[in-house]
């Protein structure tokens, strides 16, 4: 009980500014008492206004009162000190480096519990009481403690900035609106915050939609991993059964097949999991941004909200769409079929045919449909060096530059007979077969133009590129483009330049032609299903016309198709 009595006495004889026992106590005209030094410092800060007030009741005095020592109060404080009374609050009540300090406390400052947007200042629990008790102060706007409360004061006029200038996109005071911002479109900061709050909500909804979309993508990837594992396990099981029947001939090959399947399984699953991790990182980043947007949305201080709004609210307007497209795939079933065929033809084809089995010639690719690149550097990541196959070149075509350039000549070139050769049309195919994602560029010269094409290897040799269902071609004239497929002609608008870029995503069934200059312009895109590997092809029109598969000086180097 004695301790409780001392605590009560402590509160009675403590300075409400420094919250310690009174030192050299003085009493001001309103009857409240303070440490002489505390009230002196407090009034020194009010000298510019020439009106001095009581920190507790806010009563104002003109002129500044002369301070007189309260002798009786001083003697009582000295008696209390002799009893060992301590009035200092607990350390956790003091403001640390990360806390907002009370603007009224002198000496060691207390933690602020509220900031006033009208004053503007921050107050500890004791110094905040007038805002609850004094009628004029009750109307002030109190918010959670903020270190940036002084930023609400106009640096030029010293007034609270309650107006937002839409012309200059900044907060101003009412004097600014009549001075350098005169004639500008202005509204109250509260009204501007309300409008931007609506836009912020839209941004949050877009961000949350992107999170949901990418979480769906992540789920699809998990399903893809499961499908790979099931298909791989089944392929191993079926292969082992078949090899059991042929154990005396293919025991070693059985082990090889198992190892190759597992290796392919590990590679593909690893790729999918890498993509999963990237999606998870994107989702985490989007959630972090959403948290920042939520924090901004909950900011009570209009000025702080408007100050931080431009840097946090700018989200992409585009709506994310799923980049995962899962189709029913056969995965490793082709391996099983190949092994079954080998079982039936083992005696004659085991050694010669095994290297051509689907496991070694068919690429298992996950359908992670990455977006088509938007810039030339993006396409160059998939660059493929193309060389022309002399066995397919018409005898009027001269190959040069390491078989990367073809020129239509009047005299015949010496080529040996070959079943793959074009005999009636001035055409040639690439030596490389193209699958996965590939990109190449063709630079053409001449007065007649050139056909840039892709084709299956077994297309009809008597038909031009684009005049059957096994080839796709873009005819490049000096002033126009025309696309052909299955003998259907399509006029293609677009700027005519001497370089054409071709992008192929074999598994996705995408074939795109671009006009290449300082920028890339999409000319025509095909969405179909490719059933065989493709080969690049070209066809010059007039004698002297040429086409070259150029190699760009890409610092990243050429990346093989995959």
Residue pairs with C-beta under 8 A, 6 or more apart in sequence:
6 83
6 85
9 80
9 85
10 21
10 80
10 85
10 86
10 87
11 87
13 21
13 22
13 73
13 76
13 77
13 80
13 87
14 20
14 21
14 22
14 87
15 21
15 22
15 23
15 25
15 33
15 34
15 35
15 38
16 32
16 34
16 55
16 56
16 126
16 127
17 34
17 35
17 38
17 39
17 42
17 55
17 104
17 105
17 106
17 127
18 35
18 38
18 105
18 106
18 107
18 108
19 87
19 88
19 89
19 105
19 110
19 124
19 126
20 35
20 87
20 88
20 107
21 77
21 80
21 81
21 85
21 87
22 33
22 34
22 35
22 73
22 74
22 77
23 35
23 36
23 37
23 77
24 35
24 36
24 37
24 69
24 74
25 33
25 34
25 35
25 36
25 69
25 70
25 73
25 74
25 77
26 33
26 34
26 35
26 36
26 39
26 67
26 68
26 69
26 70
27 33
27 68
27 70
27 73
28 34
28 39
28 54
28 61
28 65
28 67
29 59
29 61
29 65
30 54
30 57
30 59
32 54
32 55
32 56
32 57
33 70
33 73
34 42
34 55
36 67
36 69
37 106
38 106
39 55
39 67
40 67
41 106
42 55
42 104
42 106
43 52
43 64
46 52
46 53
47 64
50 62
51 60
51 61
51 62
52 60
52 61
52 62
52 64
52 65
53 59
53 60
53 61
54 61
55 104
55 127
55 130
56 129
56 130
57 130
57 133
57 134
58 130
58 134
58 136
58 137
89 110
93 110
93 111
93 124
94 108
94 109
94 110
94 111
95 101
95 102
95 109
95 110
95 111
95 112
99 111
99 112
99 145
100 111
100 112
100 115
100 122
100 145
100 146
100 147
101 109
101 110
101 111
101 112
101 122
102 109
102 110
102 111
102 112
102 122
102 123
102 124
102 127
103 112
103 121
103 122
103 123
104 121
104 123
104 124
104 127
105 124
105 127
109 124
110 124
110 125
110 126
111 124
111 145
112 122
112 123
112 124
112 145
113 123
113 124
113 125
113 128
113 145
114 122
114 123
114 128
114 131
114 142
114 143
114 144
114 145
115 121
115 122
115 123
115 142
115 143
115 144
115 145
115 146
115 149
115 301
116 122
116 123
116 131
116 140
116 141
116 142
116 143
116 149
117 140
117 141
117 142
117 143
117 149
117 152
117 160
117 301
118 139
118 140
118 141
118 160
119 140
120 149
120 150
120 152
120 153
120 160
121 149
122 145
122 146
122 149
123 131
128 142
130 137
131 137
131 138
131 140
131 142
132 138
143 300
143 301
144 300
146 301
146 304
148 301
148 304
149 301
151 303
151 304
151 307
152 160
152 161
152 171
152 301
152 303
153 159
153 160
153 161
154 160
154 161
154 172
154 173
154 175
154 176
156 175
156 176
157 173
157 175
157 176
159 173
159 174
159 175
160 173
161 171
161 172
161 173
161 176
161 189
161 303
162 173
162 174
162 188
162 189
162 190
163 171
163 172
163 173
163 174
163 176
163 177
163 186
163 187
163 188
163 189
164 170
164 171
164 172
164 186
164 187
164 188
164 189
164 191
164 192
164 306
165 171
165 172
165 176
165 177
165 181
165 184
165 185
165 186
166 184
166 185
166 186
166 187
166 192
167 181
167 184
167 185
167 186
168 181
168 184
169 310
171 189
171 302
171 303
171 306
171 307
172 181
172 186
177 184
177 186
189 302
189 303
189 306
190 302
192 302
192 306
193 302
193 305
193 306
196 305
196 306
196 309
196 313
197 297
197 305
199 313
200 293
200 296
200 297
200 309
200 313
201 297
203 293
203 313
203 315
204 290
204 293
204 294
204 297
206 315
206 316
206 317
206 319
207 286
207 289
207 290
207 293
207 315
208 290
209 319
209 320
210 286
210 319
210 320
211 283
211 286
211 287
211 290
213 320
213 321
213 322
214 279
214 282
214 283
214 286
214 320
215 283
216 322
216 324
217 279
217 322
217 323
217 324
218 276
218 279
218 280
218 283
220 322
220 324
220 326
221 272
221 275
221 276
221 279
221 324
221 368
222 276
223 326
224 272
224 324
224 326
224 366
224 367
225 269
225 272
225 273
225 276
227 326
227 329
227 331
228 265
228 268
228 269
228 272
228 331
228 366
229 265
229 269
231 329
231 330
231 331
231 332
231 333
232 261
232 262
232 264
232 265
232 331
232 332
234 332
234 333
234 336
235 261
235 331
235 332
235 333
235 335
235 336
236 258
236 261
236 262
238 336
238 339
239 254
239 257
239 258
239 261
239 335
239 336
239 339
240 254
240 258
242 336
242 339
242 340
242 343
243 250
243 251
243 253
243 254
243 257
243 339
245 343
246 342
246 343
246 346
247 254
249 346
249 350
250 342
250 346
250 350
253 350
253 354
257 335
257 339
257 359
260 359
260 360
261 332
261 335
261 359
264 332
264 359
264 364
265 332
268 364
268 365
268 366
271 366
271 368
272 366
272 368
275 368
289 312
289 315
292 312
293 312
293 313
296 305
296 308
296 309
296 312
296 313
299 305
299 308
323 368
323 369
323 370
323 371
324 367
324 368
324 369
325 367
325 369
325 508
326 367
327 367
329 367
331 364
332 364
334 358
334 359
334 362
335 357
335 358
335 359
337 358
338 357
338 358
338 359
339 357
342 349
342 350
342 353
342 354
342 357
345 353
354 360
363 435
363 436
363 562
365 436
365 507
365 562
367 507
367 508
369 505
369 508
370 437
372 503
372 505
372 510
372 512
373 379
373 381
373 382
373 503
375 520
376 501
376 516
376 519
376 520
379 439
379 501
379 503
379 514
379 520
380 439
380 552
380 554
380 556
381 439
381 556
381 559
382 437
382 438
382 439
382 503
382 559
382 561
383 439
383 440
383 552
383 554
383 558
383 559
384 432
384 434
384 438
384 439
384 440
384 558
384 560
384 561
385 404
385 432
385 440
385 549
385 551
385 558
386 404
386 430
386 432
386 440
386 536
386 549
387 402
387 403
387 404
387 430
387 431
387 432
387 549
388 399
388 403
388 404
388 406
388 428
388 429
388 430
388 431
388 538
388 549
389 403
389 420
389 428
389 429
389 430
389 431
389 535
390 399
390 403
390 415
391 415
391 418
391 420
391 421
392 418
392 420
392 421
392 422
392 427
392 428
392 429
393 399
393 406
393 413
393 415
393 421
393 422
393 428
394 421
394 422
394 423
394 425
394 426
394 427
394 428
395 412
395 413
395 414
395 415
395 421
395 423
396 408
396 409
396 410
396 411
396 412
396 413
396 426
397 406
397 407
397 408
397 409
397 413
397 426
397 427
397 428
397 540
398 406
398 407
398 408
398 409
398 413
399 405
399 406
399 428
400 406
400 407
401 548
403 431
404 548
404 549
404 550
404 551
405 546
405 547
405 548
405 549
406 428
406 538
406 540
406 546
406 547
406 548
407 540
407 544
407 545
407 546
408 426
408 446
408 540
408 541
408 542
408 543
408 544
408 545
408 546
409 543
410 543
415 421
420 429
420 457
420 461
421 461
422 428
422 461
423 461
423 462
424 461
424 462
425 461
425 462
425 463
425 464
425 539
426 539
426 540
426 541
427 451
427 464
427 465
427 537
427 538
427 539
428 537
428 538
428 539
429 455
429 457
429 535
429 536
429 537
430 535
430 536
430 537
430 549
432 535
432 536
433 457
433 533
433 534
433 535
434 454
434 504
434 506
434 533
434 534
434 535
434 536
434 561
435 506
435 507
435 533
435 534
435 561
436 505
436 506
436 507
436 561
436 562
437 503
437 504
437 505
437 506
437 561
437 562
438 503
438 504
438 506
438 561
439 501
439 502
439 503
439 504
440 501
440 502
440 536
440 549
441 499
441 500
441 501
441 502
441 516
441 549
441 550
441 552
442 450
442 452
442 499
442 500
442 502
442 538
442 547
442 548
442 549
442 550
443 498
443 499
443 547
443 548
443 550
444 450
444 452
444 476
444 498
444 499
444 500
444 538
444 540
444 545
444 546
444 547
444 548
445 498
445 545
445 546
445 547
446 540
446 541
446 542
446 544
446 545
446 546
447 478
447 542
447 544
447 545
448 477
448 540
448 541
448 542
448 545
449 475
449 476
449 477
449 478
449 541
449 545
450 475
450 476
450 538
450 539
450 540
450 541
450 545
450 546
450 547
451 464
451 465
451 466
451 473
451 474
451 475
451 476
451 537
451 538
451 539
451 541
452 473
452 474
452 476
452 500
452 502
452 513
452 537
452 538
452 547
453 465
453 466
453 471
453 472
453 473
453 474
453 536
453 537
453 538
453 539
454 471
454 472
454 473
454 502
454 504
454 511
454 534
454 535
454 536
454 537
455 465
455 470
455 471
455 472
455 534
455 535
455 537
456 470
456 471
456 532
456 533
456 534
456 535
457 532
457 533
457 535
458 470
458 532
459 468
459 470
459 471
460 468
460 470
463 471
464 473
464 484
464 539
465 471
465 472
465 473
465 484
465 537
465 539
466 472
466 473
466 475
466 483
466 484
466 485
466 486
466 487
467 484
467 486
467 487
468 486
468 487
469 485
469 486
471 485
471 537
472 483
472 484
472 485
472 511
472 526
473 483
473 484
473 485
473 537
473 539
474 481
474 482
474 483
474 484
474 492
474 500
474 513
474 523
474 524
475 481
475 482
475 483
475 484
476 496
476 500
477 496
478 496
479 496
480 491
480 492
480 496
481 491
481 492
481 493
481 494
481 496
481 513
481 515
481 523
481 524
482 489
482 490
482 491
482 492
483 489
483 490
483 491
483 492
483 513
483 523
483 524
484 490
485 526
490 524
492 513
492 523
492 524
494 515
494 521
494 522
494 523
495 515
495 517
495 521
496 515
497 515
497 516
497 517
499 515
499 516
499 517
499 550
500 513
500 514
500 515
500 516
500 523
501 513
501 514
501 515
501 516
501 520
502 511
502 512
502 513
502 514
502 536
503 510
503 511
503 512
503 514
504 510
504 511
504 512
504 534
504 561
505 511
506 530
506 533
506 534
506 561
509 526
509 527
509 528
509 529
509 530
510 525
510 526
510 527
511 525
511 526
511 528
512 522
512 524
512 525
512 526
513 522
513 523
513 524
513 525
514 520
514 521
514 522
514 523
515 521
515 523
536 549
538 547
540 546
540 547
551 558
